[in-house]
Amino acid sequence: MHAMKFTAQIDIMPMEEILDPQGKVVTQSLHNLGLAEIDNVRIGKHISMNVLAENKGDAEAQVAEACKKLLANLIMERFEFTVSAI
């Protein structure tokens, strides 16, 4: 079997229990601009990457490992991702 190329789309967000000062500033700024209906803004990061793997399950395992070991701070952040074949 040969390796296939997959793309991963990863979203990393602060856990709900964690204060998000950047999100609070953006929320207040939106209110100051007359957008009072917008509330509880949370700021995170989005990461896109390509992965070579034998199958989708292996690609998902590699992405999860990358998130746990480097991309996300598991004490303060949660992550979710999708993997699809290119």
N, CA, C and O atoms as CSV, one atom per row, in Angstrom:
chain,resi,resn,atom,element,x,y,z
A,1,MET,N,N,0.844,-1.190,0.000
A,1,MET,CA,C,0.000,0.000,0.000
A,1,MET,C,C,0.883,1.244,0.000
A,1,MET,O,O,1.921,1.272,0.661
A,2,HIS,N,N,0.484,2.246,-0.720
A,2,HIS,CA,C,1.275,3.483,-0.793
A,2,HIS,C,C,0.599,4.590,-0.002
A,2,HIS,O,O,-0.603,4.554,0.263
A,3,ALA,N,N,1.402,5.565,0.363
A,3,ALA,CA,C,0.897,6.671,1.179
A,3,ALA,C,C,-0.008,7.570,0.340
A,3,ALA,O,O,0.221,7.794,-0.848
A,4,MET,N,N,-1.022,8.063,0.992
A,4,MET,CA,C,-1.960,8.995,0.371
A,4,MET,C,C,-1.774,10.357,1.030
A,4,MET,O,O,-1.261,10.464,2.144
A,5,LYS,N,N,-2.199,11.387,0.321
A,5,LYS,CA,C,-2.095,12.736,0.875
A,5,LYS,C,C,-3.460,13.170,1.402
A,5,LYS,O,O,-4.483,13.036,0.730
A,6,PHE,N,N,-3.442,13.692,2.623
A,6,PHE,CA,C,-4.644,14.187,3.274
A,6,PHE,C,C,-4.418,15.638,3.682
A,6,PHE,O,O,-3.281,16.087,3.826
A,7,THR,N,N,-5.507,16.355,3.862
A,7,THR,CA,C,-5.425,17.700,4.404
A,7,THR,C,C,-6.187,17.719,5.728
A,7,THR,O,O,-7.250,17.113,5.857
A,8,ALA,N,N,-5.631,18.416,6.693
A,8,ALA,CA,C,-6.256,18.538,8.007
A,8,ALA,C,C,-6.581,20.000,8.270
A,8,ALA,O,O,-5.775,20.888,7.991
A,9,GLN,N,N,-7.760,20.237,8.805
A,9,GLN,CA,C,-8.200,21.564,9.226
A,9,GLN,C,C,-8.415,21.486,10.736
A,9,GLN,O,O,-9.293,20.765,11.209
A,10,ILE,N,N,-7.609,22.232,11.484
A,10,ILE,CA,C,-7.594,22.143,12.944
A,10,ILE,C,C,-8.051,23.473,13.545
A,10,ILE,O,O,-7.586,24.542,13.148
A,11,ASP,N,N,-8.961,23.388,14.499
A,11,ASP,CA,C,-9.386,24.566,15.260
A,11,ASP,C,C,-8.981,24.368,16.717
A,11,ASP,O,O,-9.297,23.349,17.330
A,12,ILE,N,N,-8.282,25.350,17.255
A,12,ILE,CA,C,-7.839,25.317,18.651
A,12,ILE,C,C,-8.443,26.530,19.350
A,12,ILE,O,O,-8.261,27.669,18.923
A,13,MET,N,N,-9.166,26.259,20.435
A,13,MET,CA,C,-9.878,27.307,21.157
A,13,MET,C,C,-9.575,27.209,22.643
A,13,MET,O,O,-9.299,26.123,23.153
A,14,PRO,N,N,-9.626,28.353,23.351
A,14,PRO,CA,C,-9.466,28.287,24.805
A,14,PRO,C,C,-10.638,27.519,25.414
A,14,PRO,O,O,-11.770,27.620,24.939
A,15,MET,N,N,-10.362,26.765,26.452
A,15,MET,CA,C,-11.432,26.058,27.149
A,15,MET,C,C,-12.410,27.084,27.710
A,15,MET,O,O,-12.027,28.206,28.042
A,16,GLU,N,N,-13.676,26.688,27.813
A,16,GLU,CA,C,-14.717,27.606,28.275
A,16,GLU,C,C,-14.417,28.172,29.655
A,16,GLU,O,O,-14.775,29.314,29.944
A,17,GLU,N,N,-13.759,27.385,30.519
A,17,GLU,CA,C,-13.480,27.820,31.889
A,17,GLU,C,C,-12.354,28.851,31.954
A,17,GLU,O,O,-12.177,29.517,32.975
A,18,ILE,N,N,-11.595,28.983,30.867
A,18,ILE,CA,C,-10.416,29.855,30.836
A,18,ILE,C,C,-10.822,31.250,30.352
A,18,ILE,O,O,-11.533,31.393,29.357
A,19,LEU,N,N,-10.358,32.268,31.069
A,19,LEU,CA,C,-10.587,33.650,30.669
A,19,LEU,C,C,-9.906,33.901,29.327
A,19,LEU,O,O,-8.770,33.475,29.114
A,20,ASP,N,N,-10.597,34.590,28.428
A,20,ASP,CA,C,-10.050,34.933,27.112
A,20,ASP,C,C,-9.967,36.453,27.008
A,20,ASP,O,O,-10.893,37.085,26.499
A,21,PRO,N,N,-8.857,37.058,27.489
A,21,PRO,CA,C,-8.765,38.520,27.493
A,21,PRO,C,C,-8.878,39.131,26.100
A,21,PRO,O,O,-9.483,40.192,25.943
A,22,GLN,N,N,-8.314,38.489,25.102
A,22,GLN,CA,C,-8.397,39.014,23.736
A,22,GLN,C,C,-9.859,39.016,23.263
A,22,GLN,O,O,-10.315,39.977,22.643
A,23,GLY,N,N,-10.571,37.955,23.557
A,23,GLY,CA,C,-11.983,37.886,23.201
A,23,GLY,C,C,-12.801,38.947,23.910
A,23,GLY,O,O,-13.716,39.522,23.320
A,24,LYS,N,N,-12.479,39.216,25.187
A,24,LYS,CA,C,-13.195,40.255,25.945
A,24,LYS,C,C,-12.980,41.634,25.313
A,24,LYS,O,O,-13.921,42.420,25.204
A,25,VAL,N,N,-11.741,41.927,24.896
A,25,VAL,CA,C,-11.441,43.215,24.266
A,25,VAL,C,C,-12.210,43.343,22.948
A,25,VAL,O,O,-12.764,44.403,22.656
A,26,VAL,N,N,-12.247,42.288,22.165
A,26,VAL,CA,C,-12.971,42.329,20.892
A,26,VAL,C,C,-14.468,42.494,21.147
A,26,VAL,O,O,-15.130,43.267,20.454
A,27,THR,N,N,-15.006,41.778,22.132
A,27,THR,CA,C,-16.423,41.920,22.475
A,27,THR,C,C,-16.741,43.366,22.831
A,27,THR,O,O,-17.714,43.930,22.331
A,28,GLN,N,N,-15.919,43.972,23.699
A,28,GLN,CA,C,-16.156,45.363,24.104
A,28,GLN,C,C,-16.034,46.314,22.921
A,28,GLN,O,O,-16.820,47.254,22.797
A,29,SER,N,N,-15.053,46.079,22.048
A,29,SER,CA,C,-14.875,46.933,20.871
A,29,SER,C,C,-16.082,46.846,19.939
A,29,SER,O,O,-16.505,47.855,19.374
A,30,LEU,N,N,-16.631,45.655,19.779
A,30,LEU,CA,C,-17.828,45.498,18.950
A,30,LEU,C,C,-19.006,46.253,19.557
A,30,LEU,O,O,-19.782,46.885,18.841
A,31,HIS,N,N,-19.135,46.184,20.886
A,31,HIS,CA,C,-20.196,46.931,21.564
A,31,HIS,C,C,-20.008,48.432,21.339
A,31,HIS,O,O,-20.976,49.153,21.096
A,32,ASN,N,N,-18.756,48.900,21.420
A,32,ASN,CA,C,-18.462,50.322,21.198
A,32,ASN,C,C,-18.795,50.757,19.772
A,32,ASN,O,O,-19.067,51.933,19.528
A,33,LEU,N,N,-18.773,49.812,18.833
A,33,LEU,CA,C,-19.096,50.105,17.435
A,33,LEU,C,C,-20.588,49.976,17.156
A,33,LEU,O,O,-21.020,50.068,16.007
A,34,GLY,N,N,-21.373,49.763,18.207
A,34,GLY,CA,C,-22.811,49.661,18.029
A,34,GLY,C,C,-23.312,48.250,17.756
A,34,GLY,O,O,-24.464,48.069,17.361
A,35,LEU,N,N,-22.472,47.261,17.959
A,35,LEU,CA,C,-22.860,45.869,17.725
A,35,LEU,C,C,-23.067,45.152,19.057
A,35,LEU,O,O,-22.416,44.145,19.336
A,36,ALA,N,N,-23.972,45.673,19.867
A,36,ALA,CA,C,-24.199,45.157,21.217
A,36,ALA,C,C,-24.806,43.761,21.222
A,36,ALA,O,O,-24.771,43.071,22.241
A,37,GLU,N,N,-25.363,43.345,20.089
A,37,GLU,CA,C,-25.979,42.016,20.011
A,37,GLU,C,C,-24.943,40.902,19.986
A,37,GLU,O,O,-25.277,39.741,20.223
A,38,ILE,N,N,-23.694,41.241,19.703
A,38,ILE,CA,C,-22.619,40.243,19.650
A,38,ILE,C,C,-22.000,40.140,21.039
A,38,ILE,O,O,-21.663,41.155,21.649
A,39,ASP,N,N,-21.849,38.916,21.540
A,39,ASP,CA,C,-21.362,38.721,22.896
A,39,ASP,C,C,-20.507,37.458,22.971
A,39,ASP,O,O,-20.570,36.596,22.095
A,40,ASN,N,N,-19.719,37.369,24.019
A,40,ASN,CA,C,-18.923,36.180,24.331
A,40,ASN,C,C,-18.004,35.772,23.179
A,40,ASN,O,O,-17.953,34.598,22.812
A,41,VAL,N,N,-17.283,36.731,22.612
A,41,VAL,CA,C,-16.326,36.437,21.546
A,41,VAL,C,C,-15.167,35.639,22.142
A,41,VAL,O,O,-14.638,35.998,23.194
A,42,ARG,N,N,-14.781,34.569,21.477
A,42,ARG,CA,C,-13.647,33.744,21.887
A,42,ARG,C,C,-12.662,33.723,20.715
A,42,ARG,O,O,-13.053,33.486,19.573
A,43,ILE,N,N,-11.408,33.968,21.001
A,43,ILE,CA,C,-10.378,34.022,19.961
A,43,ILE,C,C,-9.529,32.753,20.047
A,43,ILE,O,O,-9.026,32.405,21.116
A,44,GLY,N,N,-9.377,32.080,18.932
A,44,GLY,CA,C,-8.563,30.873,18.876
A,44,GLY,C,C,-7.650,30.927,17.665
A,44,GLY,O,O,-7.305,32.002,17.174
A,45,LYS,N,N,-7.270,29.758,17.194
A,45,LYS,CA,C,-6.429,29.700,15.996
A,45,LYS,C,C,-6.882,28.556,15.104
A,45,LYS,O,O,-7.428,27.553,15.563
A,46,HIS,N,N,-6.638,28.740,13.822
A,46,HIS,CA,C,-6.964,27.727,12.825
A,46,HIS,C,C,-5.662,27.327,12.146
A,46,HIS,O,O,-4.870,28.181,11.748
A,47,ILE,N,N,-5.448,26.031,12.019
A,47,ILE,CA,C,-4.231,25.508,11.394
A,47,ILE,C,C,-4.640,24.561,10.281
A,47,ILE,O,O,-5.518,23.717,10.461
A,48,SER,N,N,-4.005,24.703,9.140
A,48,SER,CA,C,-4.222,23.818,8.004
A,48,SER,C,C,-2.901,23.128,7.698
A,48,SER,O,O,-1.851,23.771,7.692
A,49,MET,N,N,-2.945,21.821,7.444
A,49,MET,CA,C,-1.710,21.097,7.115
A,49,MET,C,C,-2.010,19.912,6.213
A,49,MET,O,O,-3.135,19.413,6.172
A,50,ASN,N,N,-0.999,19.475,5.499
A,50,ASN,CA,C,-1.084,18.252,4.703
A,50,ASN,C,C,-0.381,17.130,5.446
A,50,ASN,O,O,0.600,17.354,6.154
A,51,VAL,N,N,-0.901,15.910,5.274
A,51,VAL,CA,C,-0.364,14.740,5.971
A,51,VAL,C,C,-0.261,13.591,4.978
A,51,VAL,O,O,-1.208,13.323,4.239
A,52,LEU,N,N,0.882,12.911,4.956
A,52,LEU,CA,C,1.031,11.671,4.189
A,52,LEU,C,C,0.764,10.509,5.124
A,52,LEU,O,O,1.371,10.409,6.190
A,53,ALA,N,N,-0.142,9.629,4.725
A,53,ALA,CA,C,-0.483,8.491,5.580
A,53,ALA,C,C,-1.025,7.353,4.713
A,53,ALA,O,O,-1.430,7.561,3.569
A,54,GLU,N,N,-1.022,6.156,5.280
A,54,GLU,CA,C,-1.535,4.979,4.579
A,54,GLU,C,C,-3.049,5.042,4.400
A,54,GLU,O,O,-3.583,4.552,3.405
A,55,ASN,N,N,-3.748,5.656,5.382
A,55,ASN,CA,C,-5.205,5.746,5.319
A,55,ASN,C,C,-5.665,6.908,6.194
A,55,ASN,O,O,-4.862,7.540,6.880
A,56,LYS,N,N,-6.968,7.179,6.160
A,56,LYS,CA,C,-7.516,8.313,6.893
A,56,LYS,C,C,-7.322,8.156,8.402
A,56,LYS,O,O,-7.028,9.133,9.090
A,57,GLY,N,N,-7.483,6.948,8.918
A,57,GLY,CA,C,-7.295,6.712,10.349
A,57,GLY,C,C,-5.884,7.037,10.804
A,57,GLY,O,O,-5.693,7.632,11.865
A,58,ASP,N,N,-4.894,6.649,10.006
A,58,ASP,CA,C,-3.504,6.971,10.339
A,58,ASP,C,C,-3.259,8.482,10.272
A,58,ASP,O,O,-2.543,9.040,11.103
A,59,ALA,N,N,-3.857,9.130,9.284
A,59,ALA,CA,C,-3.710,10.587,9.171
A,59,ALA,C,C,-4.321,11.270,10.393
A,59,ALA,O,O,-3.729,12.196,10.946
A,60,GLU,N,N,-5.498,10.818,10.815
A,60,GLU,CA,C,-6.144,11.393,11.999
A,60,GLU,C,C,-5.291,11.185,13.246
A,60,GLU,O,O,-5.199,12.072,14.094
A,61,ALA,N,N,-4.670,10.016,13.358
A,61,ALA,CA,C,-3.803,9.740,14.512
A,61,ALA,C,C,-2.600,10.684,14.519
A,61,ALA,O,O,-2.200,11.168,15.578
A,62,GLN,N,N,-2.023,10.947,13.352
A,62,GLN,CA,C,-0.874,11.857,13.268
A,62,GLN,C,C,-1.281,13.288,13.656
A,62,GLN,O,O,-0.555,13.976,14.374
A,63,VAL,N,N,-2.436,13.716,13.179
A,63,VAL,CA,C,-2.904,15.072,13.489
A,63,VAL,C,C,-3.184,15.195,14.996
A,63,VAL,O,O,-2.804,16.186,15.620
A,64,ALA,N,N,-3.841,14.197,15.567
A,64,ALA,CA,C,-4.127,14.229,17.005
A,64,ALA,C,C,-2.833,14.286,17.805
A,64,ALA,O,O,-2.742,15.026,18.785
A,65,GLU,N,N,-1.842,13.518,17.400
A,65,GLU,CA,C,-0.553,13.524,18.103
A,65,GLU,C,C,0.119,14.890,18.002
A,65,GLU,O,O,0.665,15.393,18.984
A,66,ALA,N,N,0.075,15.496,16.795
A,66,ALA,CA,C,0.669,16.830,16.613
A,66,ALA,C,C,-0.024,17.857,17.515
A,66,ALA,O,O,0.631,18.716,18.107
A,67,CYS,N,N,-1.351,17.762,17.613
A,67,CYS,CA,C,-2.098,18.691,18.472
A,67,CYS,C,C,-1.721,18.504,19.934
A,67,CYS,O,O,-1.481,19.476,20.650
A,68,LYS,N,N,-1.672,17.260,20.369
A,68,LYS,CA,C,-1.393,16.971,21.780
A,68,LYS,C,C,0.044,17.320,22.170
A,68,LYS,O,O,0.288,17.788,23.282
A,69,LYS,N,N,0.996,17.095,21.257
A,69,LYS,CA,C,2.404,17.284,21.596
A,69,LYS,C,C,2.920,18.701,21.341
A,69,LYS,O,O,3.893,19.123,21.967
A,70,LEU,N,N,2.280,19.443,20.427
A,70,LEU,CA,C,2.858,20.735,20.056
A,70,LEU,C,C,1.838,21.850,19.815
A,70,LEU,O,O,2.008,22.958,20.323
A,71,LEU,N,N,0.808,21.579,19.067
A,71,LEU,CA,C,-0.041,22.654,18.567
A,71,LEU,C,C,-0.987,23.247,19.606
A,71,LEU,O,O,-1.283,24.441,19.563
A,72,ALA,N,N,-1.462,22.424,20.540
A,72,ALA,CA,C,-2.417,22.905,21.544
A,72,ALA,C,C,-1.825,22.759,22.941
A,72,ALA,O,O,-1.114,21.797,23.234
A,73,ASN,N,N,-2.128,23.723,23.787
A,73,ASN,CA,C,-1.771,23.640,25.198
A,73,ASN,C,C,-2.976,23.009,25.898
A,73,ASN,O,O,-3.958,23.691,26.191
A,74,LEU,N,N,-2.896,21.705,26.164
A,74,LEU,CA,C,-4.057,20.957,26.647
A,74,LEU,C,C,-4.530,21.385,28.032
A,74,LEU,O,O,-5.629,21.015,28.445
A,75,ILE,N,N,-3.729,22.148,28.747
A,75,ILE,CA,C,-4.151,22.662,30.049
A,75,ILE,C,C,-5.177,23.775,29.860
A,75,ILE,O,O,-6.086,23.935,30.676
A,76,MET,N,N,-5.029,24.551,28.772
A,76,MET,CA,C,-5.865,25.731,28.574
A,76,MET,C,C,-6.696,25.695,27.288
A,76,MET,O,O,-7.609,26.505,27.125
A,77,GLU,N,N,-6.395,24.773,26.377
A,77,GLU,CA,C,-7.051,24.782,25.076
A,77,GLU,C,C,-7.648,23.414,24.740
A,77,GLU,O,O,-7.213,22.376,25.238
A,78,ARG,N,N,-8.651,23.460,23.882
A,78,ARG,CA,C,-9.222,22.243,23.327
A,78,ARG,C,C,-9.042,22.322,21.811
A,78,ARG,O,O,-8.910,23.409,21.248
A,79,PHE,N,N,-9.039,21.168,21.163
A,79,PHE,CA,C,-8.889,21.165,19.712
A,79,PHE,C,C,-9.885,20.205,19.089
A,79,PHE,O,O,-10.339,19.245,19.712
A,80,GLU,N,N,-10.206,20.497,17.844
A,80,GLU,CA,C,-10.990,19.585,17.017
A,80,GLU,C,C,-10.481,19.728,15.597
A,80,GLU,O,O,-9.952,20.775,15.223
A,81,PHE,N,N,-10.638,18.685,14.810
A,81,PHE,CA,C,-10.111,18.726,13.458
A,81,PHE,C,C,-10.908,17.820,12.529
A,81,PHE,O,O,-11.627,16.918,12.960
A,82,THR,N,N,-10.751,18.097,11.236
A,82,THR,CA,C,-11.270,17.220,10.198
A,82,THR,C,C,-10.104,16.848,9.291
A,82,THR,O,O,-9.182,17.638,9.089
A,83,VAL,N,N,-10.158,15.655,8.757
A,83,VAL,CA,C,-9.136,15.175,7.820
A,83,VAL,C,C,-9.868,14.684,6.583
A,83,VAL,O,O,-10.852,13.951,6.681
A,84,SER,N,N,-9.381,15.095,5.421
A,84,SER,CA,C,-9.986,14.627,4.168
A,84,SER,C,C,-8.892,14.366,3.143
A,84,SER,O,O,-7.836,15.000,3.162
A,85,ALA,N,N,-9.161,13.434,2.261
A,85,ALA,CA,C,-8.198,13.080,1.208
A,85,ALA,C,C,-8.092,14.228,0.206
A,85,ALA,O,O,-9.072,14.912,-0.090
A,86,ILE,N,N,-6.889,14.415,-0.301
A,86,ILE,CA,C,-6.666,15.455,-1.317
A,86,ILE,C,C,-6.794,14.810,-2.682
A,86,ILE,O,O,-6.647,15.486,-3.700
